């Protein structure tokens, strides 16, 4: 996932549970792999880190916080926290 503004890539800061998602330069391609997984209801997707330590970690808002500027982290599976992919026009 690459930012159009910064040309930097999204990655997990350390690659494990409760790590922040940060922007960085592309150094090791494996650091930047994400899996897109459909939700069971077919109405959304989950964004999962390809880097794992035997546990799947999904991109979600820390603590389910809905406020603006809430921190996005990788954490254990939480079905409530779905992300949608949209097309910027």
C-alpha positions as a Markdown table, in Angstrom:
| # | Residue | x | y | z |
|---|---|---|---|---|
| 1 | Unk | 0.0 | 0.0 | 0.0 |
| 2 | Unk | 1.7 | 3.2 | -1.2 |
| 3 | Unk | 0.8 | 6.8 | -0.4 |
| 4 | Unk | 0.1 | 9.0 | -3.4 |
| 5 | Unk | 1.2 | 12.0 | -1.4 |
| 6 | Unk | 4.4 | 10.8 | 0.1 |
| 7 | Unk | 5.3 | 7.9 | -2.3 |
| 8 | Unk | 6.1 | 5.9 | 0.9 |
| 9 | Unk | 4.8 | 2.5 | 1.7 |
| 10 | Unk | 2.7 | 1.3 | 4.7 |
| 11 | Unk | 4.3 | -1.3 | 6.9 |
| 12 | Unk | 4.0 | -2.6 | 10.4 |
| 13 | Unk | 6.6 | -0.8 | 12.6 |
| 14 | Unk | 7.9 | -4.1 | 14.0 |
| 15 | Unk | 5.6 | -6.6 | 12.4 |
| 16 | Unk | 3.9 | -8.0 | 15.4 |
| 17 | Unk | 0.9 | -7.5 | 17.7 |
| 18 | Unk | -0.1 | -3.9 | 18.7 |
| 19 | Unk | 2.5 | -2.4 | 16.4 |
| 20 | Unk | 1.7 | 0.9 | 14.7 |
| 21 | Unk | 1.3 | 1.1 | 10.9 |
| 22 | Unk | 3.9 | 3.6 | 9.6 |
| 23 | Unk | 5.2 | 5.0 | 6.3 |
| 24 | Unk | 8.6 | 4.0 | 5.2 |
| 25 | Unk | 10.9 | 3.5 | 2.2 |
| 26 | Unk | 10.8 | 0.2 | 0.4 |
| 27 | Unk | 13.9 | -1.6 | 1.6 |
| 28 | Unk | 12.8 | -5.2 | 2.0 |
| 29 | Unk | 9.8 | -6.2 | -0.1 |
| 30 | Unk | 8.6 | -8.7 | 2.6 |
| 31 | Unk | 8.2 | -5.9 | 5.1 |
| 32 | Unk | 5.4 | -4.4 | 3.0 |
| 33 | Unk | 3.2 | -7.4 | 2.1 |
| 34 | Unk | -0.5 | -7.2 | 3.1 |
| 35 | Unk | -3.2 | -9.7 | 2.5 |
| 36 | Unk | -6.8 | -8.6 | 1.6 |
| 37 | Unk | -9.3 | -10.9 | 3.2 |
| 38 | Unk | -13.1 | -10.7 | 2.5 |
| 39 | Unk | -15.4 | -10.5 | 5.5 |
| 40 | Unk | -17.9 | -13.3 | 5.9 |
| 41 | Unk | -20.8 | -10.9 | 5.3 |
| 42 | Unk | -19.3 | -10.0 | 1.9 |
| 43 | Unk | -19.7 | -6.3 | 2.6 |
| 44 | Unk | -16.1 | -5.4 | 3.6 |
| 45 | Unk | -12.5 | -6.6 | 3.7 |
| 46 | Unk | -9.9 | -7.1 | 6.4 |
| 47 | Unk | -6.3 | -5.9 | 5.8 |
| 48 | Unk | -4.0 | -8.5 | 7.3 |
| 49 | Unk | -0.2 | -8.4 | 7.6 |
| 50 | Unk | 1.7 | -11.1 | 5.7 |
| 51 | Unk | 4.3 | -10.9 | 8.5 |
| 52 | Unk | 3.2 | -13.0 | 11.4 |
| 53 | Unk | 4.6 | -15.0 | 14.3 |
| 54 | Unk | 2.0 | -17.8 | 14.1 |
| 55 | Unk | -0.8 | -15.4 | 14.8 |
| 56 | Unk | -2.7 | -13.4 | 12.1 |
| 57 | Unk | -2.6 | -9.6 | 12.8 |
| 58 | Unk | -5.1 | -7.3 | 11.2 |
| 59 | Unk | -5.0 | -3.6 | 10.7 |
| 60 | Unk | -7.4 | -1.9 | 13.0 |
| 61 | Unk | -8.0 | 1.3 | 15.1 |
| 62 | Unk | -6.4 | 0.9 | 18.5 |
| 63 | Unk | -9.1 | 0.2 | 21.1 |
| 64 | Unk | -11.9 | 0.5 | 18.5 |
| 65 | Unk | -11.5 | 4.3 | 18.9 |
| 66 | Unk | -13.7 | 6.2 | 16.4 |
| 67 | Unk | -12.2 | 9.7 | 17.0 |
| 68 | Unk | -10.3 | 11.5 | 14.3 |
| 69 | Unk | -6.5 | 10.9 | 14.4 |
| 70 | Unk | -6.9 | 7.6 | 16.2 |
| 71 | Unk | -3.9 | 5.4 | 16.0 |
| 72 | Unk | -4.0 | 2.5 | 13.5 |
| 73 | Unk | -2.2 | -0.7 | 14.8 |
| 74 | Unk | -1.9 | -4.4 | 14.0 |
| 75 | Unk | -3.7 | -6.5 | 16.5 |
| 76 | Unk | -5.5 | -9.8 | 17.0 |
| 77 | Unk | -8.7 | -10.4 | 14.9 |
| 78 | Unk | -11.6 | -8.1 | 15.6 |
| 79 | Unk | -14.5 | -8.7 | 13.3 |
| 80 | Unk | -16.1 | -5.3 | 14.0 |
| 81 | Unk | -13.2 | -3.4 | 12.5 |
| 82 | Unk | -13.6 | -3.7 | 8.8 |
| 83 | Unk | -11.8 | -1.5 | 6.2 |
| 84 | Unk | -13.3 | -0.8 | 2.8 |
| 85 | Unk | -11.3 | -0.2 | -0.4 |
| 86 | Unk | -12.5 | 2.7 | -2.4 |
| 87 | Unk | -11.5 | 4.3 | -5.7 |
| 88 | Unk | -10.2 | 7.9 | -5.5 |
| 89 | Unk | -11.5 | 9.8 | -8.5 |
